[in-house]
Amino acid sequence: MRNKLLTIIGVLSIFIAGVSFGLNTKTEKKDYSDELQIISTYTDVLKLVEENYPDPVKPKDLLYGSLRGMLSALDPYSTFFTPEEFKEFTTETQGEFGGLGIEITMENNRLMVVSPIEDTPAYKAGIKAGDVILEIDGQPTDKMSLPQAVKLMRGKPGTKVTLTIFRKGVDKPFKVEIVRDIIKVKSVKTKELENGKIGYIRLAQFQENSAEEFEKALKQFKDKEGLIIDLRNDPGGLLTVAISIADQLLPKGKLIVYTQGKDPKSREDYFSTSDPIIPTSMPIVVLVNKGSASASEILTGALKDNKRAIIVGDTTFGKASVQTLIPLPDGSGIKLTTAHYYTPSGALIMNKGIVPDIIVKVSEEEEINRMKAERDAKLNGKEVEIKDPQLEAAINAVKILNFAKKLN
């Protein structure tokens, strides 16, 4: 085993050296004594494991555990994937995968729900943005990595999983039993409001095909009196898709978003490159809440800062970092934060979110009742009137904008 452990030490040394020396070749000469001390400490720990741990140890497990810990120390979004986990993770942006249908993150060692995805088992079970998952089938989550938690929640369609949930405002944790299913996410849904005068587009996630679906929806509504884009509980998705959708709405040449990495010269600006699909005079209102994150916030910030839309609802989640998926030679991979993104006005919304122009807060009870009513209506296949103060405010905003337009 000693030779295997020495191999791990060598691999880790090369990895640290690669990060420290290979990626900073343009910087001034640096004292690497701290990094060498870290390697020395790592060597000491491995030696203690070799000499004292009573059970068999797989060297690869030790290495993977070290890499997982390294990345989890950075932020809630950077993580290491084993080959199996990496393969599973890369299926998520394709629009179909097995599981519960929730976007989760790790925050202060707590497994937190960013948002339930509409029409999925988690959504139908009443899981909410901000819920903390304390246990998965009785297993505490406080020492789990994000991929480990995802793996536990996935499984054969039709099987059950029990989540122990802590929810702000609820006296004590409670259990929710959810039946796993194949998650087929339809990212864009449309309907007409106010007797066909206002177009409504619900964007559930930013997937590979979402921009194309959104474009089709826009073309249907280009002659309407106004447009409402509902991004509530949209956990985000692909940066490129958010940029593409913003491009469909903004005049040519407008800054959509910019990203800034560690290198001062790494700033990348993203501009709209085509003419908008709908008239620039058409009022747009965007609906958001605390479950609107990442790509949702990019689109919201682009429309708000370019004065192309009025934002209605509650403050968004506040995720303004860009992750890059990097495959490794053995089939494993990492998801690494490589940049922050900024709205056109230069705002960094990390952990702050975007504050709407018109704030319409709803209570936990109102939100749960709305979600239940929507779920029941879909299950019964009936159109029912659902009380939705935020949507009502958005409709009123469109009417006011149209009235103001006529006055001008």
C-alpha positions in Angstrom: 0.0 0.0 0.0 2.9 2.3 0.7 3.8 2.5 -3.0 0.2 3.3 -3.9 0.1 6.1 -1.2 3.3 7.5 -2.6 1.7 7.6 -6.0 -1.2 9.6 -4.6 1.3 12.0 -3.0 3.0 12.4 -6.4 -0.3 13.0 -8.2 -1.4 15.6 -5.7 2.0 17.3 -5.9 1.8 17.4 -9.7 -1.8 18.7 -9.4 -0.8 21.5 -7.0 2.2 22.3 -9.0 0.1 22.4 -12.1 -2.3 24.8 -10.6 0.3 26.9 -8.9 3.0 27.0 -11.6 1.2 26.2 -14.8 -1.7 28.6 -14.6 0.2 31.6 -13.3 3.1 31.8 -15.8 2.5 35.5 -16.4 2.7 36.5 -12.8 5.9 37.6 -11.0 8.0 35.0 -9.2 6.3 33.8 -6.1 7.3 32.1 -2.9 5.7 28.6 -3.0 6.8 27.6 0.5 3.1 27.5 1.7 2.1 25.1 -1.1 5.1 22.9 -0.3 4.1 22.9 3.4 0.6 21.8 2.4 2.1 18.9 0.5 4.2 18.0 3.5 1.2 18.0 5.7 -0.8 15.9 3.2 2.1 13.4 3.2 2.1 13.2 7.0 -1.6 12.4 7.0 -1.3 9.7 4.4 1.5 8.1 6.4 -0.7 8.1 9.5 -3.5 6.5 7.5 -1.1 3.9 6.2 0.3 3.0 9.6 -2.8 3.2 11.7 -6.1 2.8 9.8 -7.4 -0.7 10.5 -9.4 -1.3 7.3 -8.4 -1.6 3.6 -8.2 1.7 1.8 -8.5 2.3 -1.9 -5.9 4.9 -3.0 -8.3 6.3 -5.6 -10.9 7.0 -2.9 -8.4 8.9 -0.9 -7.4 11.0 -3.9 -11.0 11.7 -5.0 -11.9 12.6 -1.4 -9.0 15.1 -1.3 -10.0 16.7 -4.6 -13.6 16.9 -3.4 -12.6 18.6 -0.2 -10.3 21.0 -2.1 -13.1 22.3 -4.3 -15.8 22.3 -1.7 -13.6 24.7 0.3 -13.9 27.3 -2.5 -17.6 28.0 -2.7 -21.0 26.2 -2.8 -20.8 25.7 -6.6 -17.4 24.3 -7.2 -17.2 20.5 -6.9 -15.5 17.3 -7.9 -17.2 14.5 -9.7 -16.2 10.8 -9.9 -16.5 9.4 -13.5 -20.0 8.1 -12.7 -21.1 11.4 -11.1 -19.7 13.4 -14.0 -21.6 11.3 -16.5 -24.8 11.8 -14.6 -24.3 15.5 -14.1 -23.7 16.2 -17.8 -27.1 14.7 -18.6 -29.0 17.3 -16.6 -28.8 20.1 -19.3 -30.2 17.8 -22.0 -33.7 18.2 -20.6 -34.4 14.6 -19.5 -33.1 12.7 -16.4 -34.3 10.6 -13.5 -35.0 12.0 -10.1 -37.1 14.5 -8.1 -36.8 17.7 -10.1 -35.1 20.2 -7.8 -32.1 22.5 -8.2 -30.0 22.3 -5.0 -26.9 24.0 -3.7 -24.7 23.6 -0.6 -24.7 26.7 1.6 -22.9 26.8 4.9 -22.8 23.0 5.0 -26.6 22.9 4.5 -28.2 21.3 1.5 -30.6 24.0 0.2 -33.2 24.0 -2.5 -32.6 26.8 -5.0 -35.9 26.0 -6.7 -38.2 23.1 -7.6 -38.6 22.6 -11.3 -42.2 23.1 -12.5 -44.3 19.9 -13.1 -41.8 17.6 -11.5 -42.4 15.3 -8.4 -40.7 17.8 -6.1 -42.8 20.6 -7.3 -46.0 18.6 -7.0 -45.0 17.5 -3.5 -44.8 21.2 -2.4 -41.0 21.6 -2.1 -40.1 25.3 -2.0 -37.1 27.5 -2.8 -35.1 28.0 0.4 -36.1 24.7 1.9 -33.2 23.0 3.7 -32.9 19.2 3.2 -31.7 17.8 6.5 -31.9 14.1 5.6 -32.4 11.9 2.5 -34.0 8.6 3.5 -32.7 9.1 7.0 -29.1 9.9 6.0 -28.0 13.3 7.4 -26.8 15.7 4.6 -24.5 17.9 6.6 -21.4 16.0 5.6 -22.5 15.1 2.1 -21.1 16.6 -1.0 -23.5 17.9 -3.6 -22.9 15.0 -6.1 -23.5 12.5 -3.2 -26.8 14.2 -2.4 -27.9 14.2 -6.0 -27.0 10.5 -6.4 -29.1 9.6 -3.3 -32.1 11.5 -4.6 -32.0 9.8 -8.0 -33.2 6.3 -8.6 -35.5 4.0 -10.5 -38.7 5.8 -11.6 -41.6 4.7 -9.3 -39.4 4.3 -6.2 -39.9 6.5 -3.2 -37.5 8.8 -1.4 -38.2 10.6 1.9 -36.7 14.0 2.5 -36.6 15.6 6.0 -37.2 19.4 5.4 -36.5 22.4 7.5 -38.5 25.4 6.3 -38.3 28.9 7.6 -41.4 29.8 9.6 -42.3 26.2 10.3 -41.8 25.2 14.0 -40.0 21.9 13.4 -38.6 19.8 10.5 -41.1 17.6 8.6 -40.8 14.7 6.2 -41.9 14.7 2.6 -42.2 11.4 0.6 -41.7 11.8 -3.1 -42.0 9.3 -5.9 -39.1 9.4 -8.4 -39.9 9.9 -12.0 -38.2 10.5 -15.3 -37.7 14.3 -15.4 -38.8 15.7 -18.8 -38.6 19.4 -18.4 -40.6 21.5 -20.9 -38.8 24.7 -20.4 -41.1 27.1 -22.2 -44.9 27.3 -21.8 -47.2 30.0 -23.1 -50.8 31.3 -22.7 -52.8 34.4 -23.5 -54.1 36.7 -20.7 -56.7 39.4 -20.6 -58.8 38.0 -23.5 -55.8 37.5 -25.7 -54.4 41.0 -25.3 -51.3 40.0 -23.3 -48.8 37.2 -24.1 -47.5 35.1 -21.2 -44.3 33.0 -21.4 -43.3 30.8 -18.5 -39.6 29.9 -18.6 -38.9 27.0 -16.3 -35.2 26.5 -17.0 -32.5 27.6 -19.4 -31.8 24.4 -21.3 -30.1 23.7 -24.7 -33.3 24.1 -26.6 -34.9 26.9 -24.6 -33.8 29.7 -26.8 -35.4 28.1 -29.9 -38.6 27.4 -28.0 -38.6 31.0 -26.6 -38.2 32.4 -30.1 -41.2 30.5 -31.3 -43.3 31.8 -28.4 -42.2 35.4 -29.1 -43.2 35.2 -32.7 -46.7 34.1 -31.6 -47.0 37.2 -29.4 -45.4 39.9 -31.5 -48.8 41.6 -32.2 -49.9 41.6 -28.5 -50.3 44.7 -26.3 -47.8 43.4 -23.9 -45.6 40.5 -22.7 -45.1 38.9 -19.3 -42.1 36.7 -18.9 -42.4 34.5 -15.8 -39.0 33.5 -14.3 -40.3 32.6 -10.8 -38.6 29.5 -9.4 -36.4 29.2 -12.5 -33.1 28.0 -11.1 -31.2 29.0 -14.2 -29.1 26.9 -16.6 -26.9 27.7 -19.5 -25.3 31.2 -19.8 -25.3 31.0 -23.6 -29.1 30.4 -23.6 -29.7 33.4 -21.3 -27.7 35.6 -23.7 -29.5 34.2 -26.7 -33.0 35.0 -25.2 -31.9 38.5 -24.2 -30.7 39.0 -27.7 -34.2 38.3 -29.0 -35.6 41.1 -26.8 -33.1 43.9 -26.9 -32.2 46.3 -29.7 -28.9 45.5 -31.5 -25.7 46.6 -29.8 -26.9 46.5 -26.2 -24.7 45.1 -23.4 -26.4 41.9 -22.0 -23.9 40.8 -19.4 -20.2 40.7 -18.8 -18.0 38.2 -17.1 -14.8 38.8 -15.2 -12.3 36.1 -14.2 -9.2 36.2 -12.1 -7.1 37.7 -14.8 -7.8 41.4 -15.1 -7.7 41.0 -18.9 -10.3 38.2 -18.9 -13.4 40.4 -19.1 -15.8 39.2 -21.7 -18.7 41.5 -22.9 -21.8 40.0 -24.5 -23.8 42.3 -26.7 -27.1 41.8 -28.5 -26.3 41.1 -32.2 -29.7 41.1 -33.9 -32.9 43.1 -34.1 -35.6 42.2 -31.5 -38.3 39.9 -32.5 -41.1 41.9 -30.9 -41.5 45.7 -31.3 -39.4 47.8 -28.9 -42.6 49.7 -28.0 -44.3 46.6 -26.6 -44.3 46.7 -22.8 -42.5 43.8 -21.1 -42.9 42.8 -17.5 -40.7 40.1 -15.9 -41.9 38.1 -12.9 -39.2 37.0 -10.4 -38.9 35.6 -6.8 -36.3 34.2 -4.5 -36.2 31.0 -6.6 -35.1 32.9 -9.7 -31.3 32.3 -10.0 -28.3 32.4 -12.2 -29.4 32.6 -15.9 -32.7 34.0 -14.8 -30.9 36.8 -13.1 -28.8 37.4 -16.2 -31.9 37.9 -18.3 -33.6 40.0 -15.6 -30.6 42.2 -15.2 -30.1 42.7 -18.9 -33.7 43.8 -19.4 -33.8 45.9 -16.3 -30.5 47.8 -16.8 -31.3 48.4 -20.5 -34.7 49.8 -19.4 -36.5 47.2 -21.6 -38.7 45.7 -18.9 -40.3 46.4 -15.6 -39.4 43.8 -12.9 -42.2 42.6 -10.6 -42.2 40.2 -7.6 -39.6 39.5 -4.9 -35.8 39.8 -4.7 -34.0 37.1 -6.7 -31.7 34.4 -5.3 -28.3 36.1 -5.9 -26.1 33.7 -7.8 -23.6 35.6 -10.0 -20.8 33.2 -10.6 -20.0 31.3 -13.7 -19.0 27.6 -13.5 -17.0 25.7 -16.1 -17.3 21.9 -16.5 -13.8 20.5 -17.0 -13.4 16.8 -17.8 -10.3 15.0 -16.5 -8.4 12.2 -18.2 -9.8 9.3 -16.1 -13.5 10.3 -16.8 -13.9 12.3 -13.6 -14.3 16.0 -13.8 -14.7 19.3 -11.9 -17.2 22.1 -11.9 -15.1 25.2 -11.1 -16.1 28.8 -10.6 -14.1 30.6 -13.2 -15.7 34.0 -13.3 -18.3 36.3 -11.8 -20.9 37.9 -14.0 -22.1 41.6 -13.8 -25.2 43.2 -15.1 -24.9 45.9 -17.7 -24.8 48.6 -15.0 -21.8 46.9 -13.4 -23.7 45.4 -10.5 -22.4 42.2 -8.9 -25.5 40.6 -7.4 -23.8 37.7 -5.7 -25.7 36.9 -2.5 -27.7 40.1 -3.0 -30.1 39.3 -5.9 -32.0 41.8 -8.1 -34.6 44.0 -6.3 -37.7 44.3 -8.5 -39.0 47.7 -9.6 -42.4 46.7 -8.1 -42.1 44.6 -5.0 -44.9 42.1 -4.4 -44.2 39.8 -1.6 -46.3 36.7 -1.0 -46.5 34.8 2.3 -45.3 31.2 2.6 -49.0 30.1 2.9 -50.0 32.0 -0.3 -47.1 30.6 -2.3 -47.9 27.0 -1.1 -51.6 27.5 -1.9 -50.8 28.8 -5.4 -48.5 25.9 -6.1 -51.1 23.4 -4.9 -53.8 25.0 -6.9 -51.7 24.9 -10.1 -50.7 21.3 -9.4 -54.4 20.2 -8.8 -55.5 22.0 -11.9 -53.0 20.2 -14.1 -53.7 16.9 -12.5 -57.5 17.3 -13.1 -57.0 18.8 -16.6 -59.2 21.8 -15.8 -58.7 25.5 -16.1 -59.3 27.2 -12.8 -58.8 30.7 -11.5 -55.8 30.8 -9.2 -55.1 33.7 -6.9 -51.7 35.1 -7.9 -51.0 38.6 -6.5 -47.7 38.8 -8.4 -49.2 37.9 -11.7 -52.0 40.4 -11.1 -49.4 43.1 -10.4 -47.6 42.2 -13.6 -50.9 42.5 -15.7 -51.6 45.9 -14.1 -48.1 47.0 -14.9 -48.6 46.1 -18.6 -51.9 48.1 -18.6 -50.2 51.1 -17.0 -47.3 51.1 -19.5 -49.7 50.9 -22.4 -51.7 53.8 -21.0 -48.6 55.9 -20.6 -47.5 55.0 -24.1 -50.8 56.3 -25.5 -50.4 59.6 -23.5 -47.0 60.1 -25.3 
